[in-house]
Amino acid sequence: MFFGLSDFFVETNRDFVRQLSSRKIDYEYHETAGEHSWEYWDRALQPMLRAMARTLSVSAVAEKECPFPPRI
């Protein structure tokens, strides 16, 4: 999960992460600069999809067939 530090959901997201931790559920969580906006999601979506693909063990398929190449 990737969320911006200025996102109005940031405290809700942190509460959710605390619940996952208390139940010993594996997760990946990142907070970066940004807010709840399309500009943020344009930057965060590709890394989030790659992390999800790794978690689901389909990274080779996801990277090969992804119609949206990573932005550099």
N, C-alpha and C positions, 0 to 999 in steps of 0.2 A: 504494500500500500504506500502510496506517495501522497503527501499532503503539504500544502503551503502553510508557512507559519502565520500568515495573515488571513487564512481561511476562517470564516466564521464557524466552521465545524471542528476546528482544531481541538477544542476541549472535549467534544463528543468523541473524536477519534482517539484521543489519549485515554479516555475512560474505557473505550472498547479494547485498546491495547492492554490496559491493566487487567481487564477481565480475561483476555486471552492468556496473559502471563499467569494469572492466579489459577487458571485451569491447566497450565502447562501445555498449551497448544502452540505448536510451532507457527511462526509468522515472520514476515519481513516487513518492516515499517520504516519509512524515511520521511523526515520533515525537511523541507528546503524553503528558501525564500520564495514568496509568492502568495497569491490570494486565490479566492474561488472565482477563476476567470478562464476564458478560452485560451488566453496567452499562456497561463500556467499549464493547462492540460495539453496544449500543443507541445510543450517542452517535456512534460512528465509521462505522457502516454506511452511512448516507445520503450523507455526503460522499465516501466511497469509491466508492459506486455512481455518483454524479455524475461523479467523476473518470474512472471506467472508461467511462462513456457518452461523455464528451468524447473520450477516446482512441479509442474505436470509432466516432466520428462519428455517433452516434445520439442525441445529447443532446435534440433536439427530440422525438423519439419517446419516449425514456425519461422525460422530465419530464412529457409529456402523459399517458402511459399508466401511470405509476408509481402503484400502489395505496397507497403509503405516502408521504404528503406530508412534506416536510421539517419537522423540529421547530425551533421558534424559541424 
